[in-house]
Amino acid sequence: MRRRIAVAAAAVMMLAAPAAAFSPTDPLVPKQWYLAANHTYDAWAQPPTLAPVRIAIIDSGIDATHPELAKHIVAARSFVGGKATVDSQGHGTFVAGLIGATVNDGMGIAGLFPSAQLVVAKVVTAQKTIPVAAEAKAIRWAVDQGARVINMSLGGVRDPLQLSRDTYSPAEAAAVDYAVAHHVVLVAAVGNGDQSPREPWHFASYPAALPHVIGVSAFDQDGTVPDFSNRDAVFNDIAAPGAGILSTLPMKLTAQFLGCPEQGYSSCGPEDFRAAEGTSFAAPQVTAAAAMLTSIEPKRTTDQGRSVVEGKATDADPGNGSRS
């Protein structure tokens, strides 16, 4: 079963849709096709004022100098050395921008939940590996910092048919349990085929395949599921836009392409970011939806929040009951 998330779903179910929905004025919004696909601002005629929610970004760090993100950072810590506020790889800054980039500030893109307070945990090494011990510590730290939603655009291979390459970790599972016990919503990418034994791969990665974690796959602009997006009949909970995604990148990374006018954004980044695709970039959109729900109804339990986020997804094919 696949689902397509509408990021405004949490609000839409409680607010009557206005005659004319709010449209952000940020100059790169026309390139953010996923805003319309997610119905991000359909519930408001004016820019929404939502209570802030702490969202943990467990990733490669963040560019704390980025004008779209700097004021949203409330805590940062590295679990692999270096500074969490320096992101030389770009992945964490990309994810953070999707969620929390400032809206109507006259620059760049519009974030999906601009009331985000970002709790940044760096778990990606300089060699682009992710030690499970670092990830587990980061989850617990994020919970202790008051995060209400945790985004994990990362994962390890799951293969129940060949356990020698299955990456299940008791430490990771225990950290997830710790977060759930503290009423935190966890969102994770189901993984990409290029990081799996073959493509498409029919098993969601860990931690997306752990109990209580919302596993997010990707869909393309035409509504199809791209080959890179991992399949899973059990742990693939929901899907979001995951191809042709535009977001923020570290200023130092885009400075390598000085002739490009959109500095600080993925359209001026390395080739793999310019038309970014992956379940890593679908997951933050669901994280933003969960944060929106938490902002509106902070007393919902973790499982109630998960049920609403998944249950308000748009039917991909109402005729056969499948959702994406």
ZAMARGU-4260 file (C-alpha; in steps of 0.2 Angstrom, whole numbers, plus 5000, padded with zeros to 4 digits):
<rodrens>
0) 5000/5000/5000 | 5007/5017/4995 | 5001/5034/5000 | 5004/5052/4995 | 5006/5064/5009
5) 4997/5081/5008 | 5008/5092/5020 | 4993/5104/5024 | 4982/5089/5028 | 4983/5091/5047
10) 4977/5109/5046 | 4965/5106/5031 | 4955/5094/5042 | 4952/5107/5055 | 4951/5123/5045
15) 4939/5127/5030 | 4949/5130/5014 | 4949/5148/5009 | 4942/5154/4992 | 4960/5159/4987
20) 4974/5149/4995 | 4990/5159/5001 | 5004/5158/4989 | 5022/5162/4996 | 5031/5176/4987
25) 5049/5169/4988 | 5057/5170/4971 | 5061/5152/4969 | 5043/5146/4973 | 5039/5143/4955
30) 5052/5129/4955 | 5045/5121/4970 | 5033/5109/4962 | 5031/5099/4978 | 5022/5114/4987
35) 5007/5111/4976 | 5008/5092/4976 | 5008/5093/4995 | 4994/5106/4996 | 5006/5115/5008
40) 4997/5131/5010 | 4979/5127/5004 | 4972/5130/5021 | 4976/5148/5023 | 4972/5164/5014
45) 4986/5173/5023 | 5003/5167/5029 | 5000/5154/5043 | 5005/5158/5061 | 5009/5142/5069
50) 5016/5138/5086 | 5035/5133/5085 | 5039/5115/5085 | 5057/5108/5088 | 5062/5096/5074
55) 5078/5086/5075 | 5088/5084/5059 | 5099/5069/5061 | 5110/5071/5046 | 5127/5079/5040
60) 5125/5095/5050 | 5119/5112/5044 | 5126/5128/5037 | 5122/5139/5051 | 5127/5155/5041
65) 5113/5151/5028 | 5101/5166/5029 | 5086/5155/5027 | 5090/5144/5041 | 5101/5153/5054
70) 5087/5160/5065 | 5079/5143/5066 | 5093/5133/5074 | 5090/5131/5093 | 5103/5117/5096
75) 5117/5108/5087 | 5129/5094/5091 | 5141/5083/5082 | 5142/5064/5086 | 5156/5061/5073
80) 5168/5075/5076 | 5169/5093/5068 | 5155/5105/5070 | 5137/5102/5068 | 5135/5119/5062
85) 5146/5116/5047 | 5139/5105/5033 | 5152/5102/5019 | 5142/5088/5011 | 5126/5098/5009
90) 5113/5084/5013 | 5108/5090/5030 | 5106/5108/5024 | 5096/5102/5010 | 5084/5093/5022
95) 5083/5107/5034 | 5078/5119/5020 | 5064/5109/5014 | 5057/5109/5032 | 5061/5126/5039
100) 5067/5139/5026 | 5059/5156/5030 | 5043/5161/5020 | 5041/5178/5012 | 5058/5184/5016
105) 5062/5190/4998 | 5074/5176/4995 | 5075/5159/4989 | 5063/5145/4993 | 5048/5143/5005
110) 5049/5130/5018 | 5035/5118/5022 | 5035/5122/5040 | 5043/5139/5043 | 5039/5138/5062
115) 5052/5125/5064 | 5065/5126/5078 | 5079/5115/5071 | 5088/5103/5083 | 5104/5098/5072
120) 5113/5082/5076 | 5128/5078/5065 | 5130/5059/5062 | 5138/5058/5045 | 5157/5056/5044
125) 5169/5065/5032 | 5169/5048/5023 | 5150/5049/5021 | 5147/5034/5033 | 5135/5034/5047
130) 5140/5025/5063 | 5125/5017/5071 | 5131/5021/5088 | 5132/5040/5083 | 5114/5039/5076
135) 5108/5030/5092 | 5116/5043/5103 | 5109/5057/5092 | 5091/5051/5093 | 5092/5051/5112
140) 5100/5068/5113 | 5087/5075/5101 | 5073/5069/5112 | 5082/5076/5128 | 5083/5093/5118
145) 5064/5093/5117 | 5062/5088/5099 | 5044/5083/5095 | 5048/5076/5078 | 5064/5068/5072
150) 5069/5067/5053 | 5081/5053/5048 | 5085/5054/5029 | 5097/5040/5031 | 5096/5021/5033
155) 5104/5004/5032 | 5100/4989/5021 | 5086/4978/5027 | 5086/4960/5020 | 5076/4947/5029
160) 5080/4934/5016 | 5099/4936/5018 | 5103/4941/5036 | 5122/4942/5032 | 5119/4959/5024
165) 5104/4965/5035 | 5109/4980/5046 | 5097/4978/5060 | 5104/4986/5076 | 5098/4984/5094
170) 5105/5000/5099 | 5096/5009/5085 | 5080/5001/5089 | 5082/5005/5108 | 5085/5023/5103
175) 5069/5023/5093 | 5059/5016/5108 | 5066/5029/5119 | 5060/5043/5107 | 5043/5034/5106
180) 5041/5033/5125 | 5044/5052/5125 | 5030/5055/5113 | 5041/5060/5098 | 5036/5056/5080
185) 5050/5048/5070 | 5050/5050/5051 | 5063/5040/5040 | 5067/5038/5022 | 5064/5020/5016
190) 5080/5020/5006 | 5086/5021/4988 | 5090/5007/4976 | 5107/5013/4972 | 5112/5010/4991
195) 5104/4993/4991 | 5109/4976/4983 | 5098/4980/4968 | 5086/4992/4961 | 5071/4993/4964
200) 5074/4985/4981 | 5059/4977/4990 | 5063/4981/5008 | 5063/4997/5017 | 5079/5002/5026
205) 5082/5004/5044 | 5076/5014/5054 | 5061/5016/5043 | 5057/4997/5045 | 5057/4999/5064
210) 5040/5000/5074 | 5032/5017/5076 | 5043/5025/5063 | 5034/5033/5048 | 5043/5025/5032
215) 5043/5037/5017 | 5045/5033/4999 | 5046/5044/4984 | 5035/5048/4969 | 5039/5058/4953
220) 5031/5074/4946 | 5020/5063/4935 | 5014/5053/4950 | 5024/5037/4946 | 5035/5028/4959
225) 5053/5029/4952 | 5064/5014/4952 | 5076/5021/4965 | 5063/5022/4979 | 5063/5006/4989
230) 5047/4995/4990 | 5040/4987/5005 | 5023/4979/5008 | 5024/4982/5027 | 5035/4997/5031
235) 5032/5008/5016 | 5019/5019/5025 | 5018/5034/5014 | 5025/5043/4999 | 5030/5061/4995
240) 5038/5071/4981 | 5056/5064/4978 | 5062/5070/4961 | 5067/5086/4954 | 5067/5094/4972
245) 5074/5111/4975 | 5081/5116/4992 | 5095/5125/5002 | 5113/5121/5001 | 5128/5127/5011
250) 5134/5144/5004 | 5152/5137/5003 | 5146/5123/4992 | 5137/5134/4979 | 5152/5146/4979
255) 5161/5134/4969 | 5149/5139/4955 | 5150/5158/4956 | 5143/5160/4939 | 5126/5153/4945
260) 5115/5167/4952 | 5105/5156/4964 | 5118/5155/4977 | 5114/5145/4993 | 5102/5134/4983
265) 5103/5117/4975 | 5100/5124/4958 | 5118/5131/4960 | 5125/5115/4968 | 5135/5100/4962
270) 5126/5090/4948 | 5118/5077/4960 | 5109/5091/4969 | 5104/5101/4954 | 5089/5089/4950
275) 5089/5081/4967 | 5080/5065/4969 | 5079/5052/4983 | 5068/5046/4997 | 5079/5057/5008
280) 5071/5072/5001 | 5053/5065/5002 | 5055/5061/5021 | 5057/5079/5027 | 5040/5084/5018
285) 5031/5071/5029 | 5041/5077/5044 | 5035/5095/5041 | 5017/5088/5040 | 5019/5079/5057
290) 5026/5095/5064 | 5011/5105/5058 | 5000/5093/5066 | 5010/5094/5082 | 5009/5113/5082
295) 4990/5113/5080 | 4986/5099/5092 | 5001/5097/5103 | 4992/5084/5115 | 4990/5071/5102
300) 4999/5055/5106 | 5013/5049/5094 | 5002/5035/5087 | 4988/5047/5085 | 4999/5059/5076
305) 5005/5045/5064 | 4988/5039/5061 | 4982/5056/5056 | 4997/5060/5045 | 4995/5043/5036
310) 4976/5043/5036 | 4974/5060/5027 | 4985/5055/5013 | 4978/5058/4995 | 4973/5042/4986
315) 4984/5039/4972 | 4972/5027/4964 | 4955/5028/4972 | 4948/5014/4961 | 4959/5000/4969
320) 4961/5008/4986 | 4980/5010/4984 | 4988/5027/4991 | 5004/5035/4987
</rodrens>
